[in-house]
Amino acid sequence: MMLNKPQRKQQNAIIKHLKSIGFTNRLALYIVFLLSAGLAGGFFLANKSIVYGYTGALACYTVAFTPIGTACSIVLSKIVDKSKAENTGPNGEGIKYAQAQANGFQQDERFINSPPI
C-alpha cells in the first residue's frame, strides 16, 4: 500500500511571475492590459455598429475612454522614467557599462568560444 504524499498547490506561472516583479512594473502591465481591453472594446463596439447599420459617431465610448487612455499614457511614461533612473549609474552610465567597467572590460568567459554571428 502506497502512501500519497501531500501535493503542493502548483501556482500558475503568470501569477508567480507577477509576484516576482516590482510594484511599478506590475502596475505597468495592468495599465497595458487596461488599454488593450479598451481597444478590444472599441473594436467590438465598432463591429456591432457596422453589423446593425449604425452610421453615427461612437462618441459615448470615445468620450469615456479618451481620458483613461491619456492618464494611462502619462503614468506609463513616468514608470519608464523611473526605470531609466534606476538603471543609470551615478555618473550617468548604464548598468551594463558599469558592470563591464567593474570587470575591467574583460569579456565573459562563457562567450569566448561562442560561434560568430
N, C-alpha and C positions, 0 to 999 in steps of 0.2 A: 504494500500500500504506500503510495507516494504522497507526501505532504506537500500541499501547494504553498509556495512562498507568497507572502503578501505582495501584490503588484503595486508599484508606484504609479500614480497617475501621470501619464505622459502629457506634457503640456504641448500645445500647438506651437510649431516652430515660429510662427509670426508673433505670437504673444510673447514668447521667450525672447525674441529679438527686440521687441518694443520695450521690454523691461530692462534690457541691457543698454539701451542708448539713453542719452541725457534728455532732460525735460524739453529743452528748446528744439532739439531735433525731432522729438516725438510730436511736439506741437506743430512743427512744420509739416510733418507727414499728415497730421489730422487736417490741417488747413488745405493742403493739396487735395486730400480726399474730399473735403467740402466743396472745393472749386470744381473738381471732377463731377461730383454729384449734381452741382448746379448746371454744369454744361450738359450733362446727360438729361437732366430735367428739361432744359430749354430745347434740346433736340427732340425729346418725346413730345413736348407741347407743340412744337412746330410741325412735327409729323402728324399729330392728331388734327391740327388746324388744316393741313393740306388734305387729309383724308375726308374731313367733313366739310370741306369747301369754304372755310373761314378765310377771308382775304383781308381782314382788318389787322391792325397793329397788335402786337402782344405786349402792350405797354405795362399791363399789370405785372407780368413776370420781369420785364426789363427794369421797371422802377424798383421792384422789390430786391432784385439780385445785384444791381449795379453798386449800391453802397457796400454790400457784403464783399463783392469782388475787390473793390477799392481798398477796404480795410484789410483784407487778406493780403493784398499785394504789398501794402505798407509793412505789415507785420513780417511777411516773408523776407522783405529787403532788410529789415532790422536783424532778423535771425542770421542772414548771410553776413551782414556786417559784424555781428558778434562772433561768428565762427571764424571770419577772416582775422579779427583782432586776437582771438585765442590761438590761432595758428601762425602768428607772427612773433619772431623773437624780439628782444629788447632793442636791438639795433636795426630793426626793420627787415631783417632777413627771414626767409621762410623756415619752417621746421626742418624740411629735408636738407636745406643748405647748412643749417646749424648742426644737424646730425653728421653730415659729411665733414664739416669743419672739425667737429669733436673727434672724428675718427682719423683726422689728419689727411683727409681727402683720399683715403685708400679705398679701393674697390672691395666690395664684399666678396669673400672667398667663394661663396655659393654660386656666384655668377661669373666667375672667371672662365670656366670651361663650358659655358653655355654656347649653343650654336649661334652663328651670326644670323642676323635678321635679313 
